[in-house]
């Protein structure tokens, strides 16, 4: 699968956060998130391993019992079923890869086609 840059097609994930599934294979899915300063991702866990890269901005992660101040160029890997949350300290752009594929993200993508 190859995807050309397209700045359209973002979907609201939660208030202040938009997302777009970029590409996927059988085992992984890459997603781009646009996060607005002051928004937050509440505590949650899922079975998917989540590897991410902070393209722009500043975030405060809580992963399990550990806190991390993430800045541009930082990356992370969150093991499946570990509770985590995020506070958006500055407008941010994040790329994340999930394994296995998050089918609900693809379903959201397909619903508009």
C-alpha positions as CSV (number, residue, x, y, z in Angstrom):
1,X,0.0,0.0,0.0
2,X,1.3,3.5,-0.9
3,X,-0.4,6.7,0.2
4,X,0.3,10.2,-1.3
5,X,0.2,13.2,1.1
6,X,-3.4,14.4,1.5
7,X,-4.2,17.0,4.2
8,X,-7.9,16.1,4.1
9,X,-9.8,13.2,5.6
10,X,-9.1,13.8,9.4
11,X,-11.8,12.6,11.7
12,X,-12.5,13.8,15.3
13,X,-11.3,11.2,17.8
14,X,-12.2,13.1,21.0
15,X,-12.6,16.8,21.6
16,X,-9.4,18.6,20.5
17,X,-7.9,15.6,18.8
18,X,-8.3,14.6,15.1
19,X,-6.9,11.4,13.5
20,X,-6.4,9.9,10.1
21,X,-5.4,6.3,9.3
22,X,-2.6,6.6,6.8
23,X,-1.5,3.2,5.7
24,X,-1.8,-0.4,6.9
25,X,-0.7,-3.9,6.2
26,X,-1.7,-7.2,7.7
27,X,0.0,-6.6,11.0
28,X,0.5,-2.8,11.4
29,X,-1.5,0.5,11.0
30,X,0.1,4.0,10.8
31,X,-2.1,6.8,12.1
32,X,-1.5,10.6,12.2
33,X,-3.0,12.6,15.1
34,X,-3.4,16.4,15.3
35,X,-3.7,17.4,19.0
36,X,-4.8,20.9,20.2
37,X,-3.1,22.5,23.2
38,X,-5.2,21.9,26.4
39,X,-6.9,18.7,25.2
40,X,-6.3,15.3,26.8
41,X,-6.5,11.6,26.1
42,X,-8.1,10.1,29.2
43,X,-6.6,7.0,30.8
44,X,-7.2,3.9,28.7
45,X,-5.6,0.6,27.7
46,X,-6.0,-1.6,24.6
47,X,-4.4,-4.9,23.4
48,X,-2.5,-3.1,20.6
49,X,1.3,-2.3,20.9
50,X,1.6,1.4,20.2
51,X,4.8,3.0,18.9
52,X,4.9,6.7,18.3
53,X,6.9,9.7,17.2
54,X,6.3,13.3,18.2
55,X,6.7,15.3,15.0
56,X,5.8,18.7,16.6
57,X,4.7,20.0,19.9
58,X,4.9,18.9,23.5
59,X,3.0,16.2,25.4
60,X,2.9,14.8,28.9
61,X,2.5,11.0,28.9
62,X,1.6,8.9,31.9
63,X,2.3,5.3,31.0
64,X,1.5,3.0,33.9
65,X,3.1,4.7,36.9
66,X,5.7,6.7,34.9
67,X,5.4,10.3,33.6
68,X,7.2,11.5,30.5
69,X,7.6,15.0,29.1
70,X,7.7,14.4,25.4
71,X,9.1,17.0,23.0
72,X,9.6,17.2,19.3
73,X,11.7,14.2,18.1
74,X,10.9,12.0,21.0
75,X,9.4,8.5,20.5
76,X,7.8,5.8,22.6
77,X,6.5,2.2,22.6
78,X,3.6,1.3,24.8
79,X,3.0,-2.4,25.4
80,X,-0.5,-3.7,24.9
81,X,-2.9,-3.6,27.9
82,X,-0.9,-0.9,29.7
83,X,-2.9,2.0,30.9
84,X,-1.8,5.3,29.5
85,X,-3.0,8.9,29.2
86,X,-1.8,12.1,27.5
87,X,-2.0,15.8,28.3
88,X,-1.4,18.1,25.3
89,X,0.9,21.0,26.5
90,X,1.4,22.5,23.0
91,X,-0.3,21.9,19.7
92,X,1.1,18.7,18.4
93,X,1.4,16.3,15.5
94,X,2.0,12.6,16.3
95,X,2.6,9.6,14.1
96,X,1.7,6.2,15.7
97,X,1.9,2.6,14.5
98,X,-0.4,0.0,16.1
99,X,0.0,-3.7,16.0
100,X,-2.2,-5.6,15.4
101,X,-4.2,-3.3,13.1
102,X,-6.9,-1.3,14.9
103,X,-9.9,-2.3,12.8
104,X,-12.0,0.4,14.4
105,X,-9.7,3.1,12.9
106,X,-10.2,1.5,9.4
107,X,-13.9,1.3,9.9
108,X,-14.0,5.1,10.6
109,X,-12.0,5.6,7.4
110,X,-14.3,3.5,5.3
111,X,-17.6,5.0,6.6
112,X,-17.1,8.1,4.4
113,X,-16.3,6.3,1.2
